[in-house]
Amino acid sequence: SGQAGGSALIDLLFGVASPCGKLAETFPSQMEDVPSDPWFPREDDEVVEGKKEIGCRRVEYREGLNVGYRYYDTAKKSVLFPFGHGLSYASFKYGQIRIASFTTQKEEEIQVDLEVEIQNISNVAAAEVVQC
């Protein structure tokens, strides 16, 4: 954390500064809730370049599109901390979402730029991160 880590922590704990980050992943409640847990890692015999390797470690991902928060939402599993969870001493008001631009490069490539106005409606200076 460096030389100023202690004073930064004190500022966060006493409300002088506001934590403004958001989680980019989901924290499961227990390891058994992780969809890849039964197959991670797995001991298997495997053939590599024509030779049988005994007890190779192998990982299988079988989630398909239901990776991360999508799995927990689809399976209706409760989580410890969800994707996008964050703490702040401030409150924010979100305006209407607008499509700023919409372009297609190829049939399977679409780029959409969105804009939203965010207003800090509290007396605490803070920043907000929009995740979608």
C-alpha positions in Angstrom: 0.0 0.0 0.0 3.0 2.3 0.2 3.9 5.1 2.6 0.5 6.8 2.5 -1.6 3.6 2.8 -2.4 4.1 6.5 -3.6 7.7 6.2 -5.7 6.8 3.1 -7.3 4.0 5.1 -8.0 6.4 8.0 -9.6 8.9 5.5 -11.9 6.1 4.2 -12.9 4.8 7.6 -13.7 8.3 9.0 -15.5 9.6 5.9 -12.9 12.1 4.8 -12.7 10.3 1.4 -15.3 8.1 -0.2 -14.6 4.6 -1.6 -15.7 4.7 -5.2 -14.8 1.4 -6.8 -17.1 -1.4 -8.0 -16.4 -5.2 -8.2 -15.8 -6.5 -11.6 -16.6 -10.0 -10.5 -19.0 -11.9 -8.3 -17.9 -13.5 -5.0 -19.9 -16.7 -4.4 -21.2 -17.6 -0.9 -19.5 -20.9 -0.9 -17.1 -22.8 -3.2 -19.7 -25.4 -4.0 -21.7 -22.6 -5.7 -19.0 -22.1 -8.3 -20.2 -23.9 -11.5 -16.7 -25.1 -12.5 -15.9 -26.4 -9.0 -16.6 -30.1 -9.7 -14.2 -30.1 -12.6 -11.4 -27.8 -11.4 -8.7 -29.1 -11.5 -9.3 -32.7 -12.5 -6.8 -35.6 -12.4 -7.2 -37.6 -15.6 -5.1 -39.8 -17.9 -4.5 -37.9 -21.1 -2.9 -38.7 -24.4 -0.4 -35.9 -25.4 1.4 -36.2 -28.8 0.6 -39.9 -29.0 1.8 -40.7 -25.4 -0.4 -41.5 -22.5 0.2 -39.1 -19.6 -1.0 -40.4 -16.3 -2.6 -38.1 -13.8 -2.6 -34.9 -15.9 -4.3 -31.9 -14.4 -7.1 -30.7 -16.5 -9.7 -27.9 -16.2 -13.1 -28.1 -17.9 -15.3 -25.0 -18.3 -18.9 -26.2 -19.0 -20.7 -22.9 -18.2 -21.2 -21.8 -21.8 -22.6 -18.3 -21.7 -23.5 -18.5 -18.1 -20.1 -17.2 -16.8 -19.7 -15.1 -13.7 -22.8 -13.1 -12.6 -24.9 -14.6 -15.4 -24.6 -18.0 -13.9 -25.6 -16.9 -10.4 -28.6 -14.9 -11.8 -29.7 -17.8 -14.0 -29.3 -20.4 -11.2 -30.9 -18.0 -8.7 -28.0 -18.5 -6.3 -27.3 -16.0 -3.6 -23.8 -14.5 -3.6 -21.6 -12.9 -1.0 -20.9 -9.8 -3.2 -22.5 -9.4 -6.6 -20.9 -8.0 -9.8 -21.0 -4.2 -9.5 -21.1 -4.1 -5.7 -19.4 -1.1 -4.3 -19.5 1.1 -1.2 -19.8 4.9 -1.1 -20.8 7.5 1.5 -22.5 9.4 -1.3 -25.8 8.9 -3.1 -26.2 9.4 -6.9 -29.1 10.0 -9.2 -29.0 8.5 -12.7 -30.6 10.4 -15.6 -32.0 8.9 -18.8 -29.7 6.6 -20.8 -29.2 7.8 -24.3 -27.7 6.0 -27.3 -24.8 8.3 -28.4 -23.8 6.2 -31.4 -24.6 2.8 -33.0 -22.4 1.3 -35.6 -21.9 -2.0 -37.3 -18.6 -3.0 -38.8 -19.5 -6.5 -39.9 -22.6 -8.5 -39.4 -21.5 -9.9 -36.1 -19.8 -6.7 -34.8 -22.0 -4.0 -33.3 -20.7 -1.1 -31.2 -23.1 0.9 -29.1 -22.0 4.0 -27.1 -24.3 5.0 -24.3 -24.4 8.3 -22.3 -26.0 8.9 -18.9 -25.9 11.9 -16.7 -25.0 11.2 -13.1 -25.6 13.7 -10.3 -24.1 13.4 -6.8 -27.1 14.3 -4.6 -25.3 14.1 -1.3 -23.0 16.5 0.6 -20.0 14.1 0.3 -17.5 14.5 -2.6 -17.4 11.2 -4.5 -17.1 9.6 -7.9 -19.4 6.9 -9.4 -18.6 4.1 -11.8 -21.3 2.9 -14.2 -21.3 -0.8 -15.0 -23.5 -2.6 -17.4 
